[in-house]
Amino acid sequence: MDFELTDEQVMLRDTVRDLLGRAYDPETRLKVTDTDLGWSREVWNQLAELGVLGLAFSEEDGGVGAGPVELMVVLEEVGRRLAPEPLLDAVLVPGGLIARAGTPAQRERLLPPLVAGEKLLAFAHAEPGTRWPATELSTTAVAQGDGYVLTGVKNPVPHGDCADDLVVSAVLPDGGTALFLVAADATGVSRKPFRTFDGRRGAQLEFSGAAAELLGDPAAARAAVDTVTVRAHAALCAESLGAMAESLRLTTEYLKTRKQFGVTLSKFQTLTQRAADMYVSLELARSMSYYATAALADEVTDPSIASRARLRVARSARHIGQEAIQMHGGIGITTEYPVSHYAARLTAIGRTLGTDLDHLRVLTDRVTEYHLVEI
């Protein structure tokens, strides 16, 4: 397999890198994340104009029709700059569900404005007291007239605070699970916004007889959620990769400039060896991130591949994040210095859609599916 990017992919990477680099120096990013919204509408509109919001969608749905590689190239740059725009939470996940499970009319109504940056969505799936993967839901859907009404609580809902419309999972009267479309400002919907420790936004959503529209065929809901979840895992790996690469760069630059006992820290062999170990962890994570992306490019959506990648990336992220702070010393935990924010984001990603232990549990549960190798 050729791991070199094409000229078009390099151009896409450099364009996004330039846009986010101009938009987010450390000081500007802190100011933006401290606003009520937590991200920049201006940057969001620029991403829409570049076609970034439409990379994952077909031309029929108003998108670009690009492959997984282009999307992961963008997400790596998002991680490199810690860009807070909700590309995954407000576009890729809920939009991917609509693209896969929605009717032609629903796709035509919702996806073009999503791609244009005019609409924000959120996927309300996780519930209080549940762990990933959420297989048993308590939110219920009851038929009423030509539609349904939903009752239940969803938390956390990433970027549910700013969503215009919601994709909500709920249990049908017959016991099956389906997806529904709900207007975020509909009667019977209340949301409690909150900030996460990595500076992002989320919300708890409570549905009390909220009017809902069935999204496509209920029989396709589970497959759509599984497919989009696998793609989300690959996206999180790519974002982590960018954040880890920048953490390592900041650390090595610091070792080259910070002096102690009259010499730079890079002269201390133990510190350079630790930096080398960080590089090894980065490359291990890179190989698994590429593995997950390559599988999607081959139209293979295997949850086992996703869990393998997430497990390795999470372990590398923990190692790199902790070492970056340790080798920076006291300045590494200050709000003003970016290293602490990279560590916080890597930690948050490591607890999104399952921790490393959750993914290890998924993999160990499938050990019996493999044949014994005897030598």
N, C-alpha and C positions, 0 to 999 in steps of 0.2 A: 504494500500500500504506500502511495506517495503522501508524505506528511507535509510537503511544501505547499504553501498557499498559492493559489492562482493570482494573476495580476489583479483581477477584479476583487478578490478577497483581501489582498493587501491594500488596495485602494479603499475598500470599505473600512478596514481596521484603522488605517491612518486617518481617514475622515472623522470617524467616531472618536479616536484618540485626540485629535486636534480640537474637536468640539468640546469634549468633556475637560480637556486640559485647560482650555481658555475659560471655561465656566467655573471650574472648581479647583482653585488653590485652597490650601487648608483653612485659611481664614474665611474665605467666601463660603466654603462648604459649611462651616460651623454656623454662620449667620443664616444660611438657607434652612438647615435642619432645625434651627431654633424657632422658625416661624410656625404658625398654627398648622399650615399644610405640610411642612417638612420637606418639600421639594419644589422645584422651579417650574412654573407653567411655561416660562419662556424656553427653557431647555427642552421641555416636553414637546412644544410646538416645533422646535428645530429638529428633534428626532423624527417627528411625523413628516416633516418636509423632506428629510433625507430618505424616507421610506423604511426606517428602522422598525417602526411599529407594525409594518405590514410584512416583515420578512417571513413570518411563520404561516402566512395565509395565502391561499391560492389567488390567482388573478381574478377568478370568478367571484371571489369574496371581497374583492377590492384590494388584495395584497400584492406582494411582489412575486410570491411563489419560489422563494429561495429555499435552500436546503438547510439541514441542521448545522453544517459547518459554518455558514455565514452567521447564523444566530449565535453560535458559541464564540465566534470571533468578537462579536459585539459585546456579549456578556463578560468576556474576559476583560475588555476595556472598561466596562462598568465597574467591575471589581477592582481594577487597577486604580481608578479614581474615586472609589467609594461613592459613585453617583447615586443619590437617593431616589431617583425617579423610579416609580413602581412598574417597571417593564414586565417583570415576571408576574406580580400579583394582580395587576390591573388589566393586562393585555394577554400575555401568553397562556396563562392557566385558564381563566374564564373564557377568553376568546377561543382557545383550543377546544373547550368543551362544546361551545356553540357550533364551531366548525364541524365537529365530529358527530354531535348528537342532534343538532337543531334541524328543523325543517328548512326547505329553501326560502320560505317567506321569513322565518326568524333570522336566518343568516343574512338575508338581504337587508333586513331592518336594522340589525345590530352591528354587523362587522364593518361595513364601510365607514360609519362615523367613529368606530373604535380605532381603525387604522389611521384615520385622519386626525386623531388626537382630540376629537370633539366629545367623546364619551369615555367614561371610566367604569370598569366592571370590577367585581370581586367575587371570589368563590367562597361561599359559606358552607363549610363541610365539617370541620372539627367541632367537637362539643366538649363542654366542661367534664373533667374526670375521665376522658378517654385518651389513649395513647395511639400513636401511629402504628400500623394502619387502622383507621377508624372503620370497623366492619359492622358494628352494631350502633345504630342511630336511634335517638329518642324523639327527634323532631318528626312530627306526623303531618300527613297531607290528607285532607278530607274533601271529597267532591262536593261542590256547591254550585248549582246552576251550570253554566258552561265552563267553569274553571274549577279551581281548588282553593282552599284556605289552609295556611300553614300555622302550626303551633309548636313552639320549642325555642331553644336557646343555642346559639352558635358562638363559640369562642375558643381560640382566637380566630378572627377574620383579618388576615393581613390586608392593610389599606382599605378596610371596610369603612373607615371614617369618611373617605372622600368619594366613594363609589356612587354612580348615578343609578346603576341597576345591579342586581345581585343574581348569581346563579347559586341556587340553594339545593342541597340534597335532603330528601325526606323520605319517610317510610309510607308506602301506600296502604290502604285498608287491607289489601290481600297479603301484606307482608313483604312485598317487593320494594326495591329502592328506585326512586326516580329523581330526575333533576327538574328544577322549576325556575322560572324567571320571575323576579319580584322587583318592583320599583323601590328604591331605597327610601323614598319619601312617602310610601304608601301608608294608608291607615292600618294600624296594627303592627307597624315596624318601629322599634325603638333601638337606638344604638348608643353605646357608651364608648366614646373614643379613648384611647390611651396611647402612651409613648412606650416603645420598647427600649431596652437598655443600650441598643446599638444606634439609637436616634431615629428609628423608623416609626411608622404609625400602624395602629391596628384598632379593632373595635370588637366589643361584645354586642351581638345582635339578638334581640328578642322578638319573636313572632307571636302575636296574639290574634289569631284569626285573620292573618294578612292574606289578601288576595294574591293568587299566584297563577302563572300560566305554565302548563306542562311543556317542558323542553323536549321536542321530538318524541321518539318512541321510547317508553320506559325500558324496553328490552335492550336498548343500546346504551343505557346509562352507565352500567358497571364497566363495560368495555371502554367507554369514553374516558371515565375517571382513571382507570388503570393506565391507559395509553398516555394521557396527559400527565399523570403523575410520574411515569418513567421519563418523559421529556423534561419535566420540572427538575428531576434529580440531576439530569445531565446539565441543565442550565445552572443549577446551584454549584455543581462541580466546576464549571467554567468560570463563574464569578469568583469562587474561592481561589482558583488558580491565579487570576489577576491580582487578587488581594495578597496572596502569599508571595508572588513575584515582587510586588512593590514593597512588602515588608522586608524581604531579603535585601532589596536594593537600598532601602533606607538604613538598614543595619550595617551593611558593608561600607556605605558612605560614612556613617558615623564612626566606624572603627578606623577609617582612614584619616579622619580629621580630629577626633577627640584625643587629647594628650593626657598622659599620666606618667609621672616620674620623668618628664622631659621627652618622652617619645609617644608616638601615636599608638592607640590600642591595637592596631593591626600588626604591631611588632611582637605582640604576646602570642605565642604559639597556641596556647590553649583556646584563646578566643577565635583565632583563625580556623582551628580545627572544628570548633562549634559552628562557625559560619559555614564550613564545608558540609557539615552534617545537615544544616538547614537546606543547603542546595540539593543534597541527596533526597531529602524529604520532598522538596519541590518537584524534582524530576520524577519521583515515584508517583506523585499526585498527577503530574502532567500526563504520564503514560496511561493512567486509569481514566482520566478525563477524556483523553483522545479515544480510548477504547469505547467508552460510553457513547461518544459522538459518532464514531465510525459505525457502531451497531445501528444507530438511528438512521445514518446515511444509507445503510443497507436494508432499511425498513424492518429492522428487528427491534421490537419493543419488549425486551426480556427484563422482568423485574429483578432477576438474579444478577444480571449485568449491572443494573442500576445500583443495587445494594453493594456489590463488590466495589464499584467505583466510589460510592459514598463512604464506605468503611475506610478505604485507603486515604481518601481526600480528607476525611475528618481527623484521622490520626496525624496526617502531615500538617494540617491546619493548626492543631493543638500544639504540636512541636514548634512550628515556626512562629506562631503567635506568642507563645510563652518565652521562647528564646530571644525574640526581638525585644521584648520588654526587659528581660533580664540583662541583655548586653547593652541596652541604653541606660540602665540604672534608673535613678529617680525620675529623670525627665520622661522616661517611657510611659509613665502612668499619668502624666498631666494631660488636661483637656486640650491645652494649646498645641501639643505635639501630636502628629498624626498616627504614630505607632499604636497608641492605645486604642484608637478608633478602628484600626485594621484588626487588632486582636478582638475587639468587641464584635465586629461584623463577622469574623470567622467563627467566633463562638456561637453567634446567633444562627448562622447558616448550619452549624453542626447540630443544632436542635430544631431545625425546620424539616418537616416531613421525616421525622425519625432521627434519633441519636445514633452514634456509631454502635452502641450496644443493641439498639433496635434492629439495625441492619445485620449485625452479627447473629442475632437471634433468627432473623429471616433465613439467613444462609445456613445456619446449623440445622434448622428444621427441614432443610431440603437435602441434607447429606445423604440420606437413604436413597435418594433418587439416582445417585451416581453408582456406577459399577466399581467394584473393588479392583485395584490394580495390583497385580502380583508380579514380582520380579524373580 
